[in-house]
Amino acid sequence: MEMFEVGRSDDGDISILYIKGYLDAHTAPKLEQELQNLIDEGKYKIIVNFNELSYISSAGLGVFMGFIETIREKEGDIKLSSMNPKIFRVFDLLGFPTLYDILDTDEEAKKKFA
């Protein structure tokens, strides 16, 4: 089975999740749990850093769609950063850039929350 890991760091009211490895139907629940934890803690300004993600499936994409409404209702957002071109293409094909801010770096994503 492919590995998937989620790391986290907090910077004031912004939380960054670092996802690594393969995000698919088997590993998506791990990311769902991390996002749910943030919501439970009242953290709604979220950056997901894709720097070390090597693969994403439709199940992985679905995780983002599953949480965005709740988070935006709370005046928060999910910003996506540091995607490699292969991963970006998947998001781009599905129209994600019109729904989400996709930025090159965490710093740029943080500025979007300002």
Contacts in CASP RR format, 6 or more apart in sequence:
PFRMAT RR
TARGET T0000
AUTHOR 0000-0000-0000
METHOD contacts of the structure
MODEL  1
MEMFEVGRSDDGDISILYIKGYLDAHTAPKLEQELQNLIDEGKYKIIVNF
NELSYISSAGLGVFMGFIETIREKEGDIKLSSMNPKIFRVFDLLGFPTLY
DILDTDEEAKKKFA
1 26 0 8 1.000
2 21 0 8 1.000
2 22 0 8 1.000
2 24 0 8 1.000
2 26 0 8 1.000
2 27 0 8 1.000
2 55 0 8 1.000
3 20 0 8 1.000
3 21 0 8 1.000
3 22 0 8 1.000
4 19 0 8 1.000
4 20 0 8 1.000
4 21 0 8 1.000
4 22 0 8 1.000
4 23 0 8 1.000
4 24 0 8 1.000
4 26 0 8 1.000
4 27 0 8 1.000
4 30 0 8 1.000
4 31 0 8 1.000
5 19 0 8 1.000
5 20 0 8 1.000
5 21 0 8 1.000
6 17 0 8 1.000
6 18 0 8 1.000
6 19 0 8 1.000
6 20 0 8 1.000
6 30 0 8 1.000
6 31 0 8 1.000
6 34 0 8 1.000
7 17 0 8 1.000
7 18 0 8 1.000
7 19 0 8 1.000
7 20 0 8 1.000
7 34 0 8 1.000
8 15 0 8 1.000
8 16 0 8 1.000
8 17 0 8 1.000
8 18 0 8 1.000
8 34 0 8 1.000
9 15 0 8 1.000
9 16 0 8 1.000
9 18 0 8 1.000
10 16 0 8 1.000
10 43 0 8 1.000
11 110 0 8 1.000
13 43 0 8 1.000
13 45 0 8 1.000
14 45 0 8 1.000
14 46 0 8 1.000
14 47 0 8 1.000
14 110 0 8 1.000
14 113 0 8 1.000
15 38 0 8 1.000
15 43 0 8 1.000
15 45 0 8 1.000
15 46 0 8 1.000
15 47 0 8 1.000
16 46 0 8 1.000
16 47 0 8 1.000
16 48 0 8 1.000
16 49 0 8 1.000
16 106 0 8 1.000
17 31 0 8 1.000
17 34 0 8 1.000
17 35 0 8 1.000
17 38 0 8 1.000
17 46 0 8 1.000
17 47 0 8 1.000
17 48 0 8 1.000
17 49 0 8 1.000
18 49 0 8 1.000
18 51 0 8 1.000
18 52 0 8 1.000
19 31 0 8 1.000
19 48 0 8 1.000
19 49 0 8 1.000
19 50 0 8 1.000
19 52 0 8 1.000
19 53 0 8 1.000
20 52 0 8 1.000
20 53 0 8 1.000
21 52 0 8 1.000
21 53 0 8 1.000
21 54 0 8 1.000
21 55 0 8 1.000
22 54 0 8 1.000
22 55 0 8 1.000
23 31 0 8 1.000
23 53 0 8 1.000
23 55 0 8 1.000
23 56 0 8 1.000
23 57 0 8 1.000
23 59 0 8 1.000
23 60 0 8 1.000
23 63 0 8 1.000
24 55 0 8 1.000
24 56 0 8 1.000
24 57 0 8 1.000
24 59 0 8 1.000
24 60 0 8 1.000
25 57 0 8 1.000
25 59 0 8 1.000
25 60 0 8 1.000
28 59 0 8 1.000
28 60 0 8 1.000
28 62 0 8 1.000
28 63 0 8 1.000
31 60 0 8 1.000
31 63 0 8 1.000
32 63 0 8 1.000
32 67 0 8 1.000
35 46 0 8 1.000
35 63 0 8 1.000
35 67 0 8 1.000
36 67 0 8 1.000
38 44 0 8 1.000
38 46 0 8 1.000
39 67 0 8 1.000
39 70 0 8 1.000
39 71 0 8 1.000
39 74 0 8 1.000
42 74 0 8 1.000
44 71 0 8 1.000
44 74 0 8 1.000
44 75 0 8 1.000
44 76 0 8 1.000
44 77 0 8 1.000
45 76 0 8 1.000
45 77 0 8 1.000
45 113 0 8 1.000
46 71 0 8 1.000
46 76 0 8 1.000
46 77 0 8 1.000
46 78 0 8 1.000
46 79 0 8 1.000
47 78 0 8 1.000
47 79 0 8 1.000
47 80 0 8 1.000
47 81 0 8 1.000
47 106 0 8 1.000
47 109 0 8 1.000
47 110 0 8 1.000
48 64 0 8 1.000
48 78 0 8 1.000
48 79 0 8 1.000
48 80 0 8 1.000
48 81 0 8 1.000
49 81 0 8 1.000
49 82 0 8 1.000
49 106 0 8 1.000
50 80 0 8 1.000
50 81 0 8 1.000
50 82 0 8 1.000
50 83 0 8 1.000
50 84 0 8 1.000
50 87 0 8 1.000
51 81 0 8 1.000
51 82 0 8 1.000
51 84 0 8 1.000
53 83 0 8 1.000
53 84 0 8 1.000
53 87 0 8 1.000
55 87 0 8 1.000
56 87 0 8 1.000
56 90 0 8 1.000
61 90 0 8 1.000
61 91 0 8 1.000
61 94 0 8 1.000
61 96 0 8 1.000
64 78 0 8 1.000
64 80 0 8 1.000
64 96 0 8 1.000
64 100 0 8 1.000
67 78 0 8 1.000
68 77 0 8 1.000
68 78 0 8 1.000
68 99 0 8 1.000
68 100 0 8 1.000
71 77 0 8 1.000
71 78 0 8 1.000
77 101 0 8 1.000
77 112 0 8 1.000
77 113 0 8 1.000
78 100 0 8 1.000
79 100 0 8 1.000
79 101 0 8 1.000
79 102 0 8 1.000
79 103 0 8 1.000
79 109 0 8 1.000
79 112 0 8 1.000
79 113 0 8 1.000
80 91 0 8 1.000
80 96 0 8 1.000
80 100 0 8 1.000
80 101 0 8 1.000
80 102 0 8 1.000
80 103 0 8 1.000
80 109 0 8 1.000
81 102 0 8 1.000
81 103 0 8 1.000
81 104 0 8 1.000
81 105 0 8 1.000
81 106 0 8 1.000
81 108 0 8 1.000
81 109 0 8 1.000
82 104 0 8 1.000
82 105 0 8 1.000
82 106 0 8 1.000
83 91 0 8 1.000
83 102 0 8 1.000
88 102 0 8 1.000
91 97 0 8 1.000
91 100 0 8 1.000
91 102 0 8 1.000
96 102 0 8 1.000
101 109 0 8 1.000
101 112 0 8 1.000
103 109 0 8 1.000
103 112 0 8 1.000
END
